[in-house]
Amino acid sequence: MPSTRFPDESHMTRWSRIVSSDPCTYCLERRSDTVDHIRARSQGGRNQDNRIGACARCNSHKASHSMLAFLRTHGYPVRLY
């Protein structure tokens, strides 16, 4: 499969462009128009392997909370396997 890289495009920009066509990881209702850190950077989360697509609304409501705390607080079903 050919590369989708564009000249002078940062990794984060490229990643954002790819997930923007996916639904929000949290609500599944809106388009992923932001990149959310699963573990907040303020809580020690790094960029590598710590990002998901999220709509701006869910991303701003999650803020620096953990993913599990956000899902429980906002009434999303949580299934741990």
LUMRO-674917 format. One line per field, with one value per residue: residue number from 1; residue in one letter; chain; x, y, z of N, C-alpha, C, O, CB in turn. Coordinates in nm, 3 decimals. Glycine has a CB too. Layout:
<pts>
num <- [NUM;...];
residu <- [A;...];
chaine <- [A;...];
n.c1 <- [X;...];
n.c2 <- [Y;...];
n.c3 <- [Z;...];
ca.c1 <- [X;...];
ca.c2 <- [Y;...];
ca.c3 <- [Z;...];
c.c1 <- [X;...];
c.c2 <- [Y;...];
c.c3 <- [Z;...];
o.c1 <- [X;...];
o.c2 <- [Y;...];
o.c3 <- [Z;...];
cb.c1 <- [X;...];
cb.c2 <- [Y;...];
cb.c3 <- [Z;...];
</pts>
This chain:
<pts>
num <- [1;2;3;4;5;6;7;8;9;10;11;12;13;14;15;16;17;18;19;20;21;22;23;24;25;26;27;28;29;30;31;32;33;34;35;36;37;38;39;40;41;42;43;44;45;46;47;48;49;50;51;52;53;54;55;56;57;58;59;60;61;62;63;64;65;66;67;68;69;70;71;72;73;74;75;76;77;78;79;80;81];
residu <- [M;P;S;T;R;F;P;D;E;S;H;M;T;R;W;S;R;I;V;S;S;D;P;C;T;Y;C;L;E;R;R;S;D;T;V;D;H;I;R;A;R;S;Q;G;G;R;N;Q;D;N;R;I;G;A;C;A;R;C;N;S;H;K;A;S;H;S;M;L;A;F;L;R;T;H;G;Y;P;V;R;L;Y];
chaine <- [A;A;A;A;A;A;A;A;A;A;A;A;A;A;A;A;A;A;A;A;A;A;A;A;A;A;A;A;A;A;A;A;A;A;A;A;A;A;A;A;A;A;A;A;A;A;A;A;A;A;A;A;A;A;A;A;A;A;A;A;A;A;A;A;A;A;A;A;A;A;A;A;A;A;A;A;A;A;A;A;A];
n.c1 <- [0.085;0.065;0.236;0.079;0.190;0.253;0.451;0.635;0.448;0.345;0.370;0.153;-0.037;-0.083;-0.184;-0.417;-0.560;-0.614;-0.779;-0.996;-1.211;-1.338;-1.586;-1.651;-1.470;-1.584;-1.868;-1.970;-2.138;-2.076;-1.837;-1.489;-1.309;-1.101;-0.796;-0.758;-0.591;-0.558;-0.462;-0.428;-0.198;-0.123;-0.136;0.074;0.068;0.193;0.257;0.296;0.127;-0.100;-0.325;-0.648;-0.925;-1.162;-1.470;-1.498;-1.662;-1.683;-1.410;-1.344;-1.508;-1.404;-1.149;-0.887;-0.946;-0.947;-1.004;-1.190;-1.313;-1.434;-1.615;-1.785;-1.889;-2.034;-2.234;-2.193;-2.194;-1.985;-1.768;-1.570;-1.340];
n.c2 <- [-0.118;0.217;0.497;0.755;0.994;1.342;1.611;1.786;1.740;1.695;1.420;1.414;1.574;1.420;1.186;1.290;1.361;1.111;0.980;1.148;1.076;0.883;0.776;0.939;0.809;0.788;0.873;0.787;0.920;1.161;1.303;1.232;1.494;1.586;1.501;1.286;1.224;0.916;0.850;1.125;1.386;1.548;1.372;1.210;1.075;0.984;1.084;0.880;0.594;0.657;0.785;0.870;0.914;1.170;1.350;1.707;1.790;1.565;1.534;1.775;1.757;1.531;1.613;1.613;1.376;1.019;0.772;0.572;0.688;0.910;0.786;0.645;0.857;1.003;0.834;0.637;0.301;0.068;-0.188;-0.430;-0.659];
n.c3 <- [0.000;-0.088;0.057;0.252;0.303;0.323;0.203;0.453;0.653;0.980;1.214;1.395;1.263;1.034;1.153;1.269;1.039;0.932;1.127;1.126;0.970;1.108;1.353;1.670;1.939;2.190;2.203;1.960;1.790;1.666;1.434;1.453;1.535;1.678;1.849;2.113;2.419;2.561;2.819;3.003;2.922;3.130;3.333;3.300;3.060;2.740;2.397;2.205;2.101;2.255;2.178;2.055;1.831;1.880;1.925;1.947;2.157;2.338;2.392;2.521;2.747;2.870;2.942;3.170;3.288;3.354;3.099;3.173;3.401;3.281;3.100;3.277;3.435;3.246;3.169;2.977;2.856;3.018;2.956;3.077;2.974];
ca.c1 <- [0.000;0.149;0.236;-0.009;0.263;0.260;0.571;0.628;0.333;0.389;0.306;0.024;-0.128;-0.114;-0.269;-0.546;-0.628;-0.657;-0.892;-1.106;-1.326;-1.394;-1.674;-1.593;-1.448;-1.668;-2.014;-2.000;-2.243;-2.019;-1.710;-1.368;-1.244;-0.987;-0.719;-0.760;-0.493;-0.628;-0.413;-0.397;-0.057;-0.102;-0.130;0.191;0.050;0.279;0.189;0.307;0.030;-0.185;-0.417;-0.767;-1.007;-1.280;-1.532;-1.455;-1.747;-1.639;-1.272;-1.339;-1.569;-1.312;-1.040;-0.773;-0.995;-0.916;-1.109;-1.290;-1.388;-1.518;-1.725;-1.879;-1.952;-2.124;-2.339;-2.164;-2.176;-1.845;-1.754;-1.431;-1.329];
ca.c2 <- [0.000;0.336;0.588;0.872;1.109;1.466;1.684;1.879;1.712;1.634;1.292;1.443;1.621;1.304;1.100;1.359;1.352;0.973;0.948;1.244;1.016;0.786;0.835;0.965;0.686;0.787;0.879;0.722;0.996;1.269;1.277;1.260;1.614;1.617;1.386;1.282;1.135;0.820;0.891;1.268;1.423;1.602;1.257;1.130;1.009;1.029;1.088;0.754;0.489;0.709;0.879;0.820;1.020;1.206;1.476;1.817;1.793;1.461;1.561;1.883;1.708;1.435;1.694;1.534;1.256;0.893;0.729;0.499;0.783;0.989;0.703;0.619;0.982;1.050;0.736;0.543;0.165;0.028;-0.334;-0.471;-0.800];
ca.c3 <- [0.000;-0.097;0.172;0.238;0.357;0.248;0.242;0.566;0.738;1.105;1.247;1.458;1.159;0.951;1.233;1.281;0.911;0.913;1.215;1.113;0.902;1.201;1.455;1.802;2.016;2.309;2.181;1.832;1.723;1.585;1.367;1.532;1.481;1.764;1.897;2.259;2.483;2.646;2.950;2.986;2.932;3.265;3.423;3.263;2.931;2.632;2.268;2.133;2.137;2.361;2.114;1.986;1.773;1.960;1.884;2.034;2.277;2.432;2.430;2.620;2.869;2.933;2.998;3.218;3.356;3.288;3.007;3.248;3.482;3.190;3.050;3.387;3.474;3.142;3.143;2.868;2.907;3.031;2.962;3.093;2.937];
c.c1 <- [0.090;0.133;0.144;0.059;0.260;0.386;0.543;0.507;0.381;0.314;0.167;-0.078;-0.173;-0.211;-0.408;-0.626;-0.685;-0.780;-1.011;-1.228;-1.395;-1.492;-1.598;-1.583;-1.544;-1.817;-2.059;-2.105;-2.188;-1.886;-1.594;-1.296;-1.131;-0.914;-0.716;-0.650;-0.570;-0.589;-0.363;-0.249;-0.026;-0.093;-0.015;0.178;0.141;0.200;0.187;0.207;-0.065;-0.291;-0.533;-0.839;-1.129;-1.340;-1.490;-1.535;-1.700;-1.497;-1.266;-1.404;-1.478;-1.200;-0.926;-0.817;-0.948;-1.032;-1.223;-1.376;-1.482;-1.638;-1.829;-1.956;-2.057;-2.224;-2.315;-2.146;-2.027;-1.842;-1.606;-1.424;-1.209];
c.c2 <- [0.124;0.425;0.706;0.996;1.227;1.539;1.780;1.857;1.642;1.503;1.316;1.490;1.506;1.212;1.160;1.347;1.212;0.942;1.040;1.186;0.912;0.854;0.856;0.834;0.676;0.779;0.807;0.797;1.103;1.225;1.311;1.379;1.662;1.486;1.394;1.188;1.045;0.846;1.034;1.295;1.480;1.492;1.162;1.056;1.068;1.029;0.952;0.651;0.532;0.803;0.805;0.940;1.044;1.335;1.582;1.820;1.691;1.489;1.670;1.840;1.610;1.508;1.605;1.411;1.131;0.856;0.660;0.592;0.867;0.908;0.676;0.744;1.029;0.944;0.643;0.404;0.127;-0.123;-0.365;-0.621;-0.863];
c.c3 <- [0.000;0.026;0.145;0.293;0.262;0.292;0.357;0.656;0.864;1.128;1.305;1.355;1.071;1.025;1.246;1.152;0.889;0.999;1.198;1.041;0.992;1.297;1.585;1.879;2.134;2.277;2.054;1.751;1.629;1.526;1.461;1.471;1.572;1.798;2.048;2.308;2.579;2.792;2.932;3.002;3.070;3.370;3.386;3.131;2.825;2.501;2.200;2.187;2.249;2.304;2.049;1.926;1.860;1.904;1.986;2.164;2.380;2.481;2.537;2.752;2.943;3.004;3.044;3.297;3.283;3.196;3.082;3.334;3.395;3.143;3.158;3.425;3.374;3.096;3.026;2.927;2.909;3.047;2.973;3.066;2.999];
o.c1 <- [0.181;0.028;0.132;-0.008;0.263;0.425;0.440;0.467;0.449;0.208;0.072;-0.194;-0.291;-0.309;-0.508;-0.748;-0.794;-0.875;-1.118;-1.337;-1.499;-1.483;-1.493;-1.679;-1.581;-1.884;-2.176;-2.156;-2.247;-1.830;-1.601;-1.231;-1.071;-0.966;-0.676;-0.622;-0.639;-0.676;-0.270;-0.182;0.084;-0.047;-0.008;0.269;0.164;0.088;0.085;0.205;-0.106;-0.339;-0.519;-0.816;-1.192;-1.270;-1.451;-1.479;-1.678;-1.467;-1.191;-1.359;-1.477;-1.159;-0.873;-0.736;-0.914;-1.144;-1.340;-1.498;-1.596;-1.751;-1.949;-2.077;-2.158;-2.292;-2.407;-2.089;-1.955;-1.904;-1.527;-1.495;-1.184];
o.c2 <- [0.134;0.425;0.753;1.094;1.213;1.529;1.847;1.949;1.540;1.479;1.246;1.450;1.496;1.165;1.088;1.326;1.198;0.882;1.011;1.242;0.859;0.975;0.796;0.756;0.565;0.686;0.770;0.744;1.131;1.122;1.407;1.366;1.766;1.377;1.495;1.085;1.094;0.862;1.060;1.234;1.462;1.515;1.049;0.982;1.189;0.978;0.913;0.624;0.448;0.892;0.695;1.053;0.950;1.417;1.550;1.849;1.726;1.469;1.657;1.883;1.607;1.470;1.527;1.349;1.135;0.904;0.687;0.577;0.891;0.958;0.684;0.738;1.088;0.963;0.575;0.389;0.153;-0.179;-0.328;-0.700;-0.982];
o.c3 <- [0.082;0.091;0.031;0.326;0.140;0.408;0.360;0.729;0.856;1.069;1.268;1.361;1.037;0.967;1.235;1.156;0.834;0.949;1.250;1.051;0.954;1.320;1.607;1.882;2.173;2.322;2.043;1.652;1.524;1.565;1.538;1.367;1.546;1.776;2.105;2.246;2.668;2.877;2.856;3.086;3.121;3.482;3.435;3.093;2.822;2.496;2.142;2.307;2.330;2.374;1.996;1.967;1.908;1.845;2.099;2.270;2.496;2.599;2.633;2.858;3.066;3.113;2.964;3.366;3.165;3.213;3.056;3.338;3.433;3.146;3.132;3.445;3.413;2.995;2.981;3.035;2.813;3.137;2.885;3.130;2.979];
cb.c1 <- [-0.097;0.115;0.378;-0.144;0.407;0.132;0.627;0.627;0.226;0.366;0.392;0.041;-0.061;0.016;-0.207;-0.524;-0.532;-0.543;-0.847;-1.059;-1.281;-1.282;-1.797;-1.678;-1.304;-1.641;-2.059;-2.047;-2.332;-2.001;-1.699;-1.273;-1.347;-1.033;-0.573;-0.899;-0.381;-0.594;-0.297;-0.477;-0.019;-0.215;-0.262;0.219;-0.095;0.405;0.257;0.450;0.103;-0.102;-0.343;-0.860;-1.048;-1.243;-1.690;-1.469;-1.894;-1.645;-1.189;-1.409;-1.703;-1.255;-1.090;-0.683;-1.150;-0.888;-1.052;-1.224;-1.293;-1.436;-1.670;-1.804;-1.846;-2.044;-2.464;-2.038;-2.256;-1.774;-1.819;-1.377;-1.325];
cb.c2 <- [0.000;0.416;0.636;0.848;1.071;1.554;1.761;2.019;1.626;1.730;1.212;1.547;1.729;1.226;1.077;1.507;1.387;0.875;0.953;1.367;0.950;0.717;0.746;1.068;0.679;0.910;1.024;0.580;1.060;1.397;1.358;1.136;1.726;1.690;1.385;1.237;1.217;0.673;0.795;1.351;1.525;1.699;1.181;1.033;1.019;0.939;1.190;0.700;0.363;0.781;0.963;0.739;0.984;1.224;1.464;1.951;1.765;1.322;1.601;2.008;1.642;1.337;1.780;1.620;1.259;0.780;0.636;0.393;0.875;1.036;0.570;0.565;1.089;1.098;0.805;0.585;0.062;0.099;-0.404;-0.436;-0.817];
cb.c3 <- [0.123;-0.223;0.203;0.310;0.387;0.271;0.123;0.515;0.663;1.224;1.347;1.567;1.073;0.912;1.373;1.316;0.797;0.946;1.359;1.039;0.772;1.280;1.479;1.881;2.065;2.390;2.175;1.855;1.824;1.670;1.236;1.538;1.462;1.895;1.836;2.311;2.558;2.605;3.005;3.086;2.824;3.301;3.421;3.369;2.886;2.620;2.177;2.142;2.178;2.468;2.010;2.082;1.630;2.111;1.875;1.961;2.240;2.365;2.307;2.566;2.838;2.829;3.116;3.304;3.366;3.392;2.899;3.337;3.560;3.068;2.996;3.510;3.491;3.024;3.121;2.787;2.821;3.152;2.837;3.236;2.788];
</pts>
